[in-house]
C-alpha cells in the first residue's frame, strides 16, 4: 500500500478573491507595457489547488517483484497461477481500489504458495 497526494482540481481566483468553477477566468503570467517595449512584468497567478489523498495497492512475489493492483498486472506476476486467479476473480468481485478486497485476494494468493 502506498498513499500519495494528487491534484484533484485547480480553481482560478476571480474578482473579489472568489474561486471560479463555472466562468472562464483569464490569467496572465507576464505583461508587456502598451508601448510594446521589451520590458515585462512577472505576475502571480492566483489559484486554489484542491488535493486529495489517494491510496494505491501493490502485489509482490517472493522475489520482491512488485506490480500495481489490477488483473492484468497480477496475471503477469503469477503466470503459473493464472487459471486459479481467473476462477477466484470470476467467483469474487474484486475492486482493486478497496483495501478489504485486496487483502482477501492477497490471502488467497498466500494459500497458493
N, C-alpha and C positions, 0 to 999 in steps of 0.2 A: 504494500500500500504506500502511496506517495500523495501528499497533499500539496497543492500549488495554488497560487492566486492567479486568476485570469481576468482580463479586461472584459467586462460584460457589456458596457455601454459607455459612450463618450457623448456628453451633452454640452453643447456650446452655450455660453452665458450671453444672454441678450441684454436688452435695456433694463435698467434698474436692478442689475445683478440677478436676474431671474433665469433659471435654466430653461432652454427652449427645446422641446422634443417634437413639436409638430410644425414649427415655422422654420424656414431656412434662415440661417444666420451666416453672413459672410464675414470671414475673418482674414486678416492680412498678417503676414509675418514681417513684412518690411514696407516702407513707403518712401517714395521719392517726391521731392517738393514740386510745385506747379511749374517751375521754370525748366524742369527736365534735367537739372544738373545731376551729376552722378552721386550727389550726397544722398544717403539713405539713412533711415532710422529703423532700428530693430524694435519691434513691438512685441509685447507679451500677449500670448493667446490665452484668453480666459475660458477655461473648460472645467466641467466636473467630470471626473473619471470614476465610473462605477466598477468596482471589482468584486469578485466572489471567489470563495474558496471551492476548489474542485478536488475531488478525491479520485485517484487513478489506481487501479489494481493490476498486479502483475503475477504471473506464474513462473516458477523456476523449476529446473530439474536438478538431479543430484550433482551435476557438473557445474552448477551455478550459472546456467544459461537462463536468462530471463526474457520474457516477452510480455507485452501488454495483454490484458484480458480481452478475449474475443475468440470466437470459434475457429476461424482460420489460423490464427497465430498459435492457438492451443494444439491444433492438429499438427502443425509443423514441429512443435516442441516435443510431442509424444506420438511419433509416427507409428510405432508398434501397437499403440492402444487406440487407434482411430475407430475401429468398429465398436469397442466398448464405450468410447466417448460419444460417438454418434447415437448409440442406444440411450445413454444417460441423458443427452441433450434432447432427444426425441420424447422421452418419458417425463422429463423435468424441465419446465420452462425456466430458463436461466437468464436473468438480467445481469449482464456483466458490469453494471454500474452500481449494483446493490451488494453491500457487504455480506449479508446473510446468504445470498445465492452463491457468491464467490467462495465463501467459507465451506458451504455444503459440497460444492464441486471440488474444492481442494481436499476435503476428507475422502471423497470418492476416489480421487487420484491417488491419495495415500494408500488406499486399500489395494490398488492395482500393483503396487511395488512393494 
